[in-house]
């Protein structure tokens, strides 16, 4: 038996302004003509400084994503969680194949028999099945489709 040690990245160096930005933006943006200017004013920053710092936080990997969350079903689209059991030797090839589909919104590696999990968002509910079939053809693997049965809203705020 062998033990695998994974390298953990060092914690990000955030100054007080970065921390205030991350904490504030977890609550969303106000629905006003210039939302970044409004948030910047709340934080005693200029709009330019807020945007610069936000871009830097994204480039440095402190934030992995910053953008709107859409409810595909309310817009007439389809949304589902899917998973694959990918042989380790094929993981990079399968990742590239899956990520080539514009319908793949997120793709995550998991320590589980089903080791690749991804979210599909399509223009219509019918496109979910078509996209899954195309992913199966591209990868040669069976896709496990796990459509949402019930929706729960969990407000997650991670103070930094």
C-alpha positions as CSV (number, residue, x, y, z in Angstrom):
1,X,0.0,0.0,0.0
2,X,1.3,3.4,-0.9
3,X,0.4,6.8,0.5
4,X,-0.1,9.7,-1.9
5,X,0.8,13.1,-0.5
6,X,-0.8,16.0,-2.4
7,X,0.8,19.4,-2.4
8,X,-1.5,22.0,-0.9
9,X,-1.1,25.5,-2.2
10,X,0.0,28.1,0.2
11,X,-2.8,30.3,1.5
12,X,-3.3,33.5,-0.6
13,X,-1.9,36.7,0.7
14,X,-4.8,39.0,0.9
15,X,-4.7,42.5,2.3
16,X,-7.7,44.2,4.1
17,X,-9.2,45.6,0.9
18,X,-9.0,42.2,-0.9
19,X,-10.8,40.6,2.1
20,X,-13.5,43.2,2.1
21,X,-14.0,42.7,-1.6
22,X,-14.3,38.9,-1.4
23,X,-16.6,39.1,1.6
24,X,-18.8,41.8,0.0
25,X,-19.1,40.2,-3.4
26,X,-20.3,37.0,-1.9
27,X,-23.6,38.9,-1.3
28,X,-23.9,39.7,-5.0
29,X,-24.0,42.9,-6.9
30,X,-26.8,45.6,-6.6
31,X,-29.1,46.0,-9.5
32,X,-28.1,49.5,-10.4
33,X,-26.7,51.1,-13.6
34,X,-23.1,50.9,-12.3
35,X,-22.9,48.0,-9.8
36,X,-19.2,48.0,-9.4
37,X,-19.1,51.7,-8.7
38,X,-21.8,51.2,-6.0
39,X,-19.9,48.4,-4.3
40,X,-16.6,50.3,-4.6
41,X,-18.2,53.2,-2.8
42,X,-19.4,50.9,0.0
43,X,-15.8,49.7,0.4
44,X,-14.2,53.1,0.2
45,X,-12.4,52.2,-3.1
46,X,-12.5,53.6,-6.5
47,X,-14.4,51.6,-9.2
48,X,-11.1,51.2,-11.1
49,X,-9.3,49.8,-8.0
50,X,-12.2,47.4,-7.3
51,X,-12.1,46.1,-10.9
52,X,-8.3,45.9,-10.9
53,X,-8.3,43.9,-7.6
54,X,-11.1,41.6,-8.8
55,X,-9.1,40.9,-12.0
56,X,-6.0,40.2,-10.0
57,X,-7.8,37.8,-7.6
58,X,-9.1,35.9,-10.6
59,X,-5.7,35.8,-12.3
60,X,-4.0,34.7,-9.1
61,X,-6.5,31.9,-8.6
62,X,-7.8,33.3,-5.3
63,X,-11.2,33.3,-7.1
64,X,-11.9,30.6,-9.6
65,X,-15.0,32.2,-11.0
66,X,-16.9,35.4,-10.7
67,X,-20.1,35.9,-12.7
68,X,-23.8,35.5,-12.8
69,X,-25.7,32.4,-11.8
70,X,-28.5,31.6,-14.2
71,X,-31.4,29.3,-13.6
72,X,-31.4,27.5,-17.0
73,X,-34.9,25.9,-16.4
74,X,-36.5,29.3,-15.9
75,X,-35.0,30.5,-19.2
76,X,-36.4,27.5,-21.0
77,X,-33.2,25.5,-20.9
78,X,-32.1,22.2,-19.5
79,X,-29.7,21.6,-16.6
80,X,-28.3,18.3,-15.1
81,X,-25.5,16.9,-13.1
82,X,-23.6,14.1,-14.8
83,X,-20.7,11.8,-13.9
84,X,-18.3,9.5,-15.6
85,X,-16.1,6.6,-14.4
86,X,-12.8,7.5,-16.2
87,X,-9.8,5.1,-16.2
88,X,-6.8,7.0,-14.9
89,X,-4.8,6.5,-18.0
90,X,-7.5,8.2,-20.1
91,X,-8.3,11.0,-17.7
92,X,-6.6,13.8,-19.6
93,X,-8.1,12.7,-23.0
94,X,-11.6,12.4,-21.5
95,X,-11.3,15.8,-19.7
96,X,-10.4,17.5,-23.0
97,X,-13.2,15.7,-24.8
98,X,-15.8,16.6,-22.2
99,X,-14.6,20.2,-21.8
100,X,-14.9,20.7,-25.6
101,X,-18.6,20.7,-25.3
102,X,-19.9,24.3,-24.8
103,X,-22.8,22.8,-22.7
104,X,-20.4,21.7,-20.0
105,X,-20.6,24.5,-17.4
106,X,-18.4,23.0,-14.7
107,X,-16.2,19.9,-14.6
108,X,-14.7,18.5,-11.3
109,X,-12.5,15.6,-10.4
110,X,-13.6,13.5,-7.5
111,X,-12.0,10.8,-5.4
112,X,-14.7,8.2,-6.1
113,X,-15.4,5.4,-8.6
114,X,-17.3,8.1,-10.5
115,X,-14.3,10.4,-10.7
116,X,-15.5,13.1,-13.2
117,X,-18.5,15.1,-12.4
118,X,-19.9,17.9,-14.6
119,X,-22.9,20.1,-15.0
120,X,-24.6,20.4,-18.4
121,X,-26.6,23.5,-19.3
122,X,-28.5,23.4,-22.6
123,X,-30.8,25.7,-24.5
124,X,-33.7,23.2,-24.3
125,X,-34.4,20.3,-21.9
126,X,-34.3,18.0,-24.9
127,X,-30.7,18.9,-25.6
128,X,-29.6,17.2,-22.4
129,X,-30.1,13.7,-23.8
130,X,-28.6,14.7,-27.1
131,X,-25.5,16.2,-25.4
132,X,-25.1,13.1,-23.2
133,X,-25.2,10.9,-26.2
134,X,-22.6,13.0,-27.9
135,X,-20.3,12.9,-24.9
136,X,-20.7,9.1,-24.7
137,X,-19.7,8.9,-28.4
138,X,-16.8,11.2,-27.9
139,X,-15.4,9.5,-24.8
140,X,-16.5,5.9,-25.3
141,X,-17.8,6.0,-21.7
142,X,-21.3,5.8,-20.2
143,X,-22.5,9.1,-18.7
144,X,-24.5,8.8,-15.5
145,X,-27.3,11.5,-15.7
146,X,-28.5,12.8,-12.3
147,X,-31.2,15.3,-13.0
148,X,-32.4,17.5,-10.1
149,X,-35.3,16.1,-8.3
150,X,-35.8,19.0,-5.9
151,X,-34.1,22.4,-5.5
152,X,-32.8,23.7,-2.2
153,X,-31.4,27.2,-1.8
154,X,-28.4,27.1,0.5
155,X,-26.8,30.5,1.2
156,X,-23.1,29.8,1.5
157,X,-20.9,32.6,2.7
158,X,-17.2,31.9,3.4
159,X,-15.8,34.9,5.3
160,X,-12.1,35.6,4.6
